[in-house]
Amino acid sequence: MLTILHFADAHIDMANYGRHDPVSGLPLRVQDFLKSLDTIVDSAIAEKVNLVLFAGDAYKDRNPTPTFQREWGTRVMRLSRAGIPTLLLVGNHDTSPSLGRAHTLEPFNTLEVPNVLVLDRPGFYKPAELWGLPLQVIALPWISRAGIMASQEISAVDPAMVNEAIEERLTAIVKNSLDEADPNFPVVLTAHASVQGATYGGERTVMLGSDLVLPGSLVRDPRLDYVALGHIHKSQNLNENAHPPVIYPGSIERVDFGEAADDKFFVIVHLEHGHTEVEWRKLKGIRPFIDRSLRLTSPEDVTGQLQKSLPPVSKLEGVIVRLVLEYPREWETLIDEVALREYASGAFEFHLVLRSMVEARARLAQDETIESLTQLELLDRFLRLSHVDPTEREDLQKLAGKIMEEPENMP
């Protein structure tokens, strides 16, 4: 029985909170991610797994600095020197949007690092290509629209048409590979993509309405023995109590407040043809996120109300905290921000989001009526009155337009 360690979405250069370590010069948040990555590498070496399978997104930035490349490379080289075969699947954050540019994992192939293979194109890998392991792997790295349009000579700019072309190509690769597979060896499918039925975390690193979504039937084919996914940060099994397990291990650290309640994992897989056992390994020492909100309904003891909305001071040490406060604008002078920040001074980082409430009423021109405005025009009026950021307002309008164009939403 083979033992595989599966993890994904490392994003080791995520440095959007906190300070820098004066000794290493690295952002402290980057050290959080590297600590989780070290736990994963240490486990692989200590347990002498047969294969490490990374399902994409080593970085957040498609152009990582040499410092972050060094830190990622150091961990991969530890696996290489330990003689542990390692597959690195290319994710969307590893791929440049510019056609022809190298992806962030390409140096491992260019330098022919021992025991490391970068999966940067769809393909079917047999034992001879996998260091002689009794295993077959179908790889579906992130496919950019620019790449598929160039390879398939597609000139249409409609994202739906391009997504359909990508889906057809990937579906054919999986089905042809399964038809070709040796029935004596287990088959693993690894993909960096969204799958129909998956639950997103709060990160939504892809834009709403434009992400390619693979059909659930494709990954639940019983001829597969394990499906190793990356891209969605929320850990989940999309084929619970059935074969094959279809696993998103999730990101290795909390990326933002949308993941405040999520535990973080990597996965140990015990695999043979027709039988798979999965162990969820919870990562320890993940930095806590606390996300609270308060709507002031009384002007009495505002400072006390704010402090009571947060955990006790002892529970704030080293935590990333956000407090969203809604209040009538006329009470703004009652908010003692200095006192509140002093209360939360032990936090790793404290974010106070102030949202003053102003009664707003839409005014129509003399020649306008509600009935004369389209749904999108009414939505635009509402978003403007709600003081939604102009960029976000534009994105919401585009998404609303796409939804309204869907046939099932037509009257």
VEXNURO-148519 format. One record per residue (C-alpha): x, y, z; residue in three letters. Coordinates in steps of 0.1 Angstrom, whole numbers, padded with zeros to 4 digits, always signed. Layout:
! residues N
XYZALA ...
//
This chain:
! residues 411
+0000+0000+0000MET +0014+0034-0010LEU +0014+0064+0014THR +0009+0098-0001ILE +0011+0132+0016LEU -0013+0157-0001HIS -0014+0194+0006PHE -0022+0226-0013ALA -0024+0264-0013ASP +0007+0272+0006ALA +0007+0309-0003HIS +0039+0314+0017ILE +0043+0350+0007ASP +0010+0361+0023MET +0022+0391+0043ALA -0010+0412+0045ASN -0009+0415+0083TYR +0016+0423+0110GLY +0052+0432+0113ARG +0086+0419+0102HIS +0109+0397+0123ASP +0141+0418+0131PRO +0164+0387+0129VAL +0153+0371+0096SER +0138+0401+0080GLY +0107+0380+0070LEU +0072+0392+0077PRO +0059+0375+0108LEU +0029+0363+0089ARG +0051+0347+0063VAL +0068+0328+0092GLN +0034+0315+0102ASP +0029+0299+0067PHE +0065+0286+0067LEU +0059+0270+0101LYS +0030+0250+0087SER +0050+0241+0056LEU +0078+0229+0079ASP +0054+0207+0098THR +0043+0192+0065ILE +0078+0185+0053VAL +0089+0172+0087ASP +0059+0148+0087SER +0067+0135+0051ALA +0104+0128+0061ILE +0096+0113+0095ALA +0069+0090+0082GLU +0089+0081+0050LYS +0059+0086+0028VAL +0062+0072-0008ASN +0051+0105-0024LEU +0044+0141-0016VAL +0017+0156-0039LEU +0014+0194-0038PHE -0018+0205-0056ALA -0008+0241-0065GLY -0004+0277-0054ASP +0030+0279-0037ALA +0028+0316-0036TYR +0002+0344-0035LYS +0021+0366-0060ASP +0027+0353-0095ARG +0061+0371-0094ASN +0075+0361-0060PRO +0106+0379-0047THR +0138+0359-0046PRO +0135+0357-0008THR +0102+0338-0009PHE +0115+0316-0037GLN +0145+0308-0015ARG +0122+0298+0014GLU +0100+0276-0008TRP +0130+0261-0025GLY +0147+0252+0008THR +0117+0231+0019ARG +0114+0214-0015VAL +0151+0206-0015MET +0147+0190+0020ARG +0123+0165+0004LEU +0146+0160-0025SER +0176+0152-0003ARG +0155+0129+0018ALA +0148+0109-0014GLY +0110+0115-0012ILE +0094+0118-0047PRO +0076+0151-0049THR +0050+0162-0075LEU +0044+0200-0078LEU +0012+0209-0096LEU +0010+0244-0111VAL -0018+0265-0097GLY -0034+0298-0108ASN -0011+0318-0085HIS +0019+0301-0099ASP +0011+0310-0135THR +0018+0343-0152SER -0012+0358-0171PRO +0012+0366-0199SER +0015+0339-0225LEU +0050+0325-0228GLY +0063+0336-0194ARG +0078+0310-0170ALA +0057+0299-0141HIS +0070+0301-0105THR +0077+0264-0102LEU +0096+0261-0135GLU +0131+0263-0120PRO +0127+0228-0104PHE +0123+0213-0139ASN +0149+0235-0155THR +0175+0225-0129LEU +0164+0189-0130GLU +0161+0187-0092VAL +0163+0150-0082PRO +0130+0134-0070ASN +0110+0165-0080VAL +0086+0167-0110LEU +0066+0198-0119VAL +0032+0191-0134LEU +0027+0222-0156ASP +0006+0207-0184ARG -0023+0182-0185PRO -0011+0147-0188GLY -0011+0111-0178PHE +0020+0099-0159TYR +0028+0062-0156LYS +0051+0043-0132PRO +0081+0047-0154ALA +0077+0085-0152GLU +0071+0084-0114LEU +0104+0070-0102TRP +0090+0035-0107GLY +0063+0039-0081LEU +0033+0015-0086PRO +0011+0045-0093LEU -0006+0063-0122GLN -0013+0101-0120VAL -0036+0122-0141ILE -0025+0158-0138ALA -0047+0189-0145LEU -0028+0220-0136PRO -0044+0254-0138TRP -0053+0262-0174ILE -0052+0299-0184SER -0077+0312-0209ARG -0049+0327-0229ALA -0032+0293-0232GLY -0063+0274-0242ILE -0074+0300-0267MET -0039+0299-0283ALA -0037+0261-0284SER -0073+0256-0296GLN -0072+0286-0319GLU -0102+0301-0302ILE -0109+0337-0311SER -0141+0342-0291ALA -0138+0364-0261VAL -0169+0350-0244ASP -0156+0334-0211PRO -0184+0308-0211ALA -0172+0296-0246MET -0136+0294-0235VAL -0145+0276-0202ASN -0166+0251-0223GLU -0135+0244-0245ALA -0113+0239-0214ILE -0138+0216-0198GLU -0141+0195-0229GLU -0104+0192-0233ARG -0098+0182-0196LEU -0127+0158-0196THR -0113+0141-0227ALA -0078+0138-0210ILE -0093+0122-0179VAL -0115+0097-0198LYS -0087+0088-0222ASN -0063+0083-0194SER -0086+0061-0175LEU -0093+0040-0206ASP -0055+0036-0210GLU -0047+0030-0173ALA -0032-0003-0161ASP -0058-0020-0139PRO -0030-0034-0117ASN -0020+0001-0104PHE -0040+0027-0085PRO -0049+0059-0103VAL -0047+0094-0087VAL -0062+0125-0103LEU -0048+0158-0092THR -0063+0191-0103ALA -0060+0228-0094HIS -0095+0239-0101ALA -0130+0244-0087SER -0153+0214-0087VAL -0191+0215-0089GLN -0206+0212-0054GLY -0175+0224-0035ALA -0180+0249-0006THR -0158+0280-0009TYR -0141+0296+0020GLY -0141+0333+0023GLY -0110+0338+0002GLU -0126+0337-0033ARG -0093+0342-0050THR -0111+0338-0083VAL -0136+0363-0096MET -0173+0355-0092LEU -0188+0343-0124GLY -0156+0336-0143SER -0140+0306-0126ASP -0139+0273-0146LEU -0159+0247-0126VAL -0152+0210-0134LEU -0183+0187-0133PRO -0186+0165-0102GLY -0191+0134-0123SER -0156+0138-0137LEU -0138+0135-0103VAL -0162+0109-0089ARG -0154+0083-0115ASP -0150+0050-0096PRO -0120+0040-0117ARG -0101+0067-0098LEU -0086+0058-0064ASP -0079+0092-0050TYR -0085+0128-0062VAL -0060+0154-0049ALA -0074+0189-0053LEU -0062+0224-0048GLY -0075+0260-0053HIS -0103+0261-0027ILE -0091+0270+0008HIS -0118+0252+0027LYS -0110+0216+0036SER -0136+0191+0024GLN -0143+0157+0009ASN -0167+0160-0021LEU -0174+0123-0021ASN -0179+0115+0015GLU -0182+0077+0024ASN -0177+0067-0012ALA -0149+0058-0036HIS -0128+0077-0046PRO -0122+0103-0019PRO -0123+0137-0036VAL -0102+0159-0013ILE -0095+0196-0009TYR -0071+0198+0020PRO -0075+0236+0021GLY -0048+0263+0026SER -0021+0256+0052ILE -0028+0288+0071GLU -0057+0313+0074ARG -0055+0337+0046VAL -0081+0363+0056ASP -0112+0368+0079PHE -0133+0346+0057GLY -0113+0316+0071GLU -0115+0327+0107ALA -0135+0297+0118ALA -0116+0271+0096ASP -0092+0246+0109ASP -0062+0238+0086LYS -0050+0204+0075PHE -0028+0183+0053PHE -0038+0148+0043VAL -0021+0114+0046ILE -0035+0089+0020VAL -0030+0051+0022HIS -0036+0039-0013LEU -0040+0007-0033GLU -0061-0001-0063HIS -0098-0002-0053GLY -0091+0008-0017HIS -0082+0042-0001THR -0078+0054+0035GLU -0076+0091+0043VAL -0061+0106+0075GLU -0068+0143+0081TRP -0038+0158+0099ARG -0048+0191+0117LYS -0021+0217+0116LEU -0014+0231+0151LYS -0004+0266+0161GLY -0024+0283+0134ILE -0027+0320+0142ARG -0063+0328+0153PRO -0085+0353+0136PHE -0113+0369+0155ILE -0140+0387+0135ASP -0166+0407+0155ARG -0193+0432+0146SER -0214+0456+0167LEU -0242+0479+0159ARG -0246+0507+0185LEU -0282+0512+0196THR -0275+0533+0227SER -0251+0563+0232PRO -0245+0552+0268GLU -0209+0539+0277ASP -0199+0534+0241VAL -0163+0525+0251THR -0177+0498+0274GLY -0199+0484+0247GLN -0170+0482+0223LEU -0148+0464+0248GLN -0175+0439+0257LYS -0179+0431+0220SER -0144+0417+0220LEU -0129+0388+0240PRO -0111+0395+0273PRO -0076+0410+0269VAL -0060+0377+0278SER -0076+0361+0247LYS -0064+0387+0223LEU -0027+0380+0227GLU -0011+0373+0193GLY -0045+0372+0175VAL -0055+0390+0143ILE -0087+0409+0152VAL -0113+0428+0132ARG -0142+0448+0147LEU -0168+0462+0123VAL -0188+0490+0140LEU -0220+0505+0127GLU -0233+0536+0144TYR -0254+0567+0138PRO -0232+0594+0125ARG -0241+0618+0152GLU -0225+0595+0178TRP -0191+0595+0161GLU -0176+0617+0188THR -0185+0592+0214LEU -0161+0566+0199ILE -0128+0566+0218ASP -0106+0548+0193GLU -0074+0554+0213VAL -0089+0535+0244ALA -0102+0507+0222LEU -0068+0502+0205ARG -0051+0503+0240GLU -0076+0475+0250TYR -0065+0454+0220ALA -0028+0463+0222SER -0018+0427+0228GLY -0033+0416+0195ALA -0010+0407+0166PHE -0030+0432+0145GLU -0062+0450+0152PHE -0085+0464+0125HIS -0114+0487+0134LEU -0138+0493+0105VAL -0161+0523+0111LEU -0194+0524+0092ARG -0216+0554+0100SER -0253+0550+0093MET -0270+0578+0075VAL -0306+0576+0065GLU -0307+0578+0027ALA -0337+0581+0005ARG -0335+0578-0033ALA -0348+0608-0051ARG -0362+0603-0086LEU -0363+0629-0113ALA -0396+0645-0121GLN -0401+0624-0153ASP -0390+0591-0136GLU -0409+0564-0119THR -0398+0531-0103ILE -0415+0512-0132GLU -0394+0532-0157SER -0361+0519-0144LEU -0345+0486-0153THR -0335+0461-0126GLN -0298+0470-0132LEU -0306+0507-0129GLU -0324+0502-0096LEU -0295+0481-0083LEU -0271+0509-0093ASP -0291+0534-0073ARG -0292+0511-0043PHE -0254+0505-0044LEU -0246+0542-0047ARG -0269+0550-0017LEU -0252+0523+0003SER -0218+0539-0005HIS -0204+0507-0020VAL -0168+0511-0034ASP -0170+0521-0071PRO -0148+0491-0082THR -0169+0467-0062GLU -0200+0483-0075ARG -0189+0477-0110GLU -0181+0441-0103ASP -0215+0435-0087LEU -0233+0451-0116GLN -0214+0428-0141LYS -0223+0398-0120LEU -0259+0408-0117ALA -0261+0413-0154GLY -0247+0378-0160LYS -0272+0363-0136ILE -0301+0381-0153MET -0290+0368-0187GLU -0292+0332-0176GLU -0322+0314-0193PRO -0336+0301-0160GLU -0339+0336-0147ASN -0357+0349-0177MET -0395+0356-0172PRO 
//
